[in-house]
Amino acid sequence: MTYKEIRRLNRKNIKRNKRYNLNYIRVVVARKGQPIVLYFTKKGKRGNWKTILSTNLSLNFNKTVEIYQLRWSIEVFFKESKQLLNLGKSQSNDFDAQIADTTITMVQYIFLALQKRVEKYESIEELSKNTKTEVLEVKLHDRLILLLIAILELIQDLFEDADSDGLFVKIINDELAFEKIKLLISLNQNKLEKAA
């Protein structure tokens, strides 16, 4: 049977979830001998049906949706990191360079996500909770500088035998690394201009 057919057979079992403001149908079926739970969900009367599949039969609807939301945020992270921050595009054959590139991309994403949360509140409730935005931004700025100093000290320790001037020239000549540094600098300059 298709999802649509299963949903139609169980359309009289619609329940309402106030926490997520969703209508849902819970159906336990077997697929290749494996029992699975199907949650058919839709928002309001005119919304489109969406299907969530889980192999954990003991979870209730709220817990299943909560896990789904966490996993979806991870999917969004990877999609945006790959498309916007070039995650996985390092052309180096060195394993340590691949790890460094992935780490820098993740740090960039964290900075951008944090900046978005500070500048664009998700709700009025969040706005009222964060009346001391300027203090938060100063603390954030201080933490970012301390993090950057710690990263530079780590790089210096890793390459203590190497010529540090040659290392920075190499970083600047690497187009991908240079673009990431320019992005971080421009974000910081935009933030300072908005604060002024």
C-alpha positions as CSV (number, residue, x, y, z in Angstrom):
1,M,0.0,0.0,0.0
2,T,1.1,3.6,-0.6
3,Y,1.3,6.2,2.1
4,K,-1.8,7.9,0.7
5,E,-3.8,4.6,0.8
6,I,-2.7,3.9,4.4
7,R,-3.7,7.5,5.4
8,R,-7.1,7.2,3.7
9,L,-7.9,3.9,5.5
10,N,-7.1,5.6,8.9
11,R,-8.6,9.0,8.3
12,K,-11.1,8.6,11.1
13,N,-8.3,8.3,13.6
14,I,-7.2,12.0,13.3
15,K,-6.0,13.5,16.6
16,R,-5.1,17.0,17.5
17,N,-1.7,18.1,19.0
18,K,-1.9,21.5,20.7
19,R,1.8,21.7,21.5
20,Y,2.8,21.7,17.8
21,N,-0.6,22.8,16.4
22,L,-0.8,19.8,14.2
23,N,-3.5,17.2,13.2
24,Y,-2.0,13.7,13.0
25,I,-2.8,10.1,12.4
26,R,-0.6,7.4,14.0
27,V,-0.4,4.1,12.2
28,V,1.8,1.0,12.9
29,V,2.6,-1.0,9.8
30,A,5.2,-3.6,8.8
31,R,7.7,-3.0,6.1
32,K,9.8,-6.0,5.0
33,G,8.9,-7.6,8.3
34,Q,10.1,-4.6,10.4
35,P,7.4,-2.8,12.4
36,I,7.4,0.9,11.9
37,V,5.3,3.9,13.0
38,L,3.9,6.3,10.4
39,Y,2.7,9.7,11.6
40,F,0.7,11.6,9.0
41,T,0.7,15.3,10.0
42,K,-0.8,18.5,8.6
43,K,-1.3,22.0,9.9
44,G,-4.9,23.2,10.0
45,K,-7.7,21.9,7.8
46,R,-6.2,23.0,4.4
47,G,-2.6,22.0,5.0
48,N,-0.8,19.3,3.0
49,W,-0.2,16.0,4.6
50,K,3.4,15.2,5.6
51,T,4.7,11.8,6.7
52,I,7.1,11.0,9.5
53,L,8.5,7.5,9.7
54,S,10.0,6.0,12.9
55,T,11.3,2.6,13.8
56,N,10.9,3.3,17.5
57,L,7.4,2.2,18.4
58,S,7.6,3.3,22.0
59,L,8.0,7.1,21.2
60,N,4.9,9.3,21.4
61,F,4.0,11.9,18.8
62,N,5.6,14.8,20.7
63,K,9.0,13.0,21.2
64,T,9.0,11.9,17.6
65,V,8.4,15.4,16.3
66,E,11.1,16.8,18.7
67,I,13.7,14.3,17.3
68,Y,12.6,15.1,13.8
69,Q,13.2,18.8,14.4
70,L,16.7,18.2,15.8
71,R,17.6,16.0,12.8
72,W,16.1,18.5,10.3
73,S,18.3,21.3,11.8
74,I,21.3,19.1,11.2
75,E,20.2,18.6,7.5
76,V,19.8,22.3,7.1
77,F,23.3,22.9,8.6
78,F,24.9,20.5,6.1
79,K,22.9,21.9,3.1
80,E,23.7,25.5,3.9
81,S,27.4,24.7,4.7
82,K,27.9,22.9,1.5
83,Q,26.1,25.5,-0.7
84,L,27.2,28.8,1.0
85,L,30.4,28.0,2.9
86,N,31.9,25.4,0.5
87,L,32.0,22.6,3.0
88,G,33.9,19.6,1.5
89,K,35.4,21.6,-1.3
90,S,38.9,21.7,0.0
91,Q,41.3,20.4,-2.7
92,S,44.1,19.5,-0.3
93,N,45.1,15.8,-0.1
94,D,46.4,16.3,3.5
95,F,44.1,14.8,6.2
96,D,44.9,17.6,8.7
97,A,44.0,20.3,6.1
98,Q,40.7,18.6,5.5
99,I,39.9,18.6,9.2
100,A,41.0,22.2,9.5
101,D,38.8,23.2,6.5
102,T,35.8,21.4,8.0
103,T,36.4,23.0,11.4
104,I,36.7,26.5,10.0
105,T,33.5,26.0,8.0
106,M,31.7,24.9,11.1
107,V,33.0,27.8,13.1
108,Q,31.9,30.2,10.3
109,Y,28.4,28.6,10.4
110,I,28.2,29.0,14.2
111,F,29.1,32.7,13.9
112,L,26.6,33.3,11.2
113,A,23.8,31.5,13.0
114,L,24.6,33.3,16.2
115,Q,24.6,36.7,14.4
116,K,21.3,35.8,12.9
117,R,19.8,35.0,16.3
118,V,21.1,38.2,17.8
119,E,19.9,40.5,15.0
120,K,16.7,38.8,13.9
121,Y,14.6,37.6,16.9
122,E,12.5,34.6,16.3
123,S,9.5,36.0,18.2
124,I,8.3,38.9,20.3
125,E,8.9,36.8,23.4
126,E,12.5,36.5,22.5
127,L,12.7,40.2,21.9
128,S,11.4,41.0,25.4
129,K,13.8,38.4,27.0
130,N,16.8,40.0,25.3
131,T,16.5,43.7,26.2
132,K,20.2,43.9,27.0
133,T,21.3,43.2,23.4
134,E,24.3,45.6,23.4
135,V,25.8,43.9,26.5
136,L,25.4,40.5,24.8
137,E,27.0,41.8,21.6
138,V,30.0,43.1,23.5
139,K,30.4,39.9,25.4
140,L,30.1,38.0,22.1
141,H,32.7,40.2,20.5
142,D,35.1,39.6,23.4
143,R,34.5,35.8,23.2
144,L,35.1,35.8,19.5
145,I,38.4,37.7,19.8
146,L,39.5,35.3,22.6
147,L,38.5,32.3,20.4
148,L,40.5,33.7,17.4
149,I,43.5,34.3,19.6
150,A,43.3,30.7,20.9
151,I,43.1,29.4,17.4
152,L,46.1,31.5,16.3
153,E,48.1,30.3,19.3
154,L,47.2,26.7,18.5
155,I,48.4,27.3,14.9
156,Q,51.6,28.9,16.1
157,D,52.2,25.9,18.4
158,L,51.5,23.4,15.6
159,F,53.9,25.2,13.2
160,E,56.5,26.4,15.7
161,D,59.3,25.1,13.5
162,A,57.8,26.6,10.3
163,D,58.4,30.1,9.2
164,S,55.3,32.0,10.5
165,D,55.5,34.7,7.8
166,G,55.6,32.0,5.1
167,L,52.6,30.3,6.7
168,F,50.5,33.5,6.5
169,V,51.6,34.2,2.9
170,K,50.5,30.6,2.1
171,I,47.1,31.2,3.8
172,I,46.5,34.4,1.9
173,N,47.5,32.9,-1.4
174,D,45.1,30.0,-0.9
175,E,41.9,31.4,-2.6
176,L,39.4,29.4,-0.4
177,A,41.1,30.3,2.9
178,F,41.4,33.9,1.8
179,E,37.7,34.1,0.8
180,K,36.7,32.7,4.3
181,I,38.9,35.3,6.0
182,K,37.4,38.1,3.9
183,L,33.9,36.8,4.8
184,L,34.7,36.9,8.6
185,I,36.3,40.4,8.3
186,S,33.3,41.8,6.4
187,L,30.8,40.3,8.9
188,N,32.7,41.9,11.7
189,Q,32.9,45.3,9.9
190,N,29.2,45.2,9.2
191,K,28.5,44.5,12.8
192,L,30.7,47.4,14.0
193,E,29.0,49.8,11.5
194,K,25.6,48.9,12.7
195,A,26.7,49.4,16.3
196,A,28.0,52.9,15.5
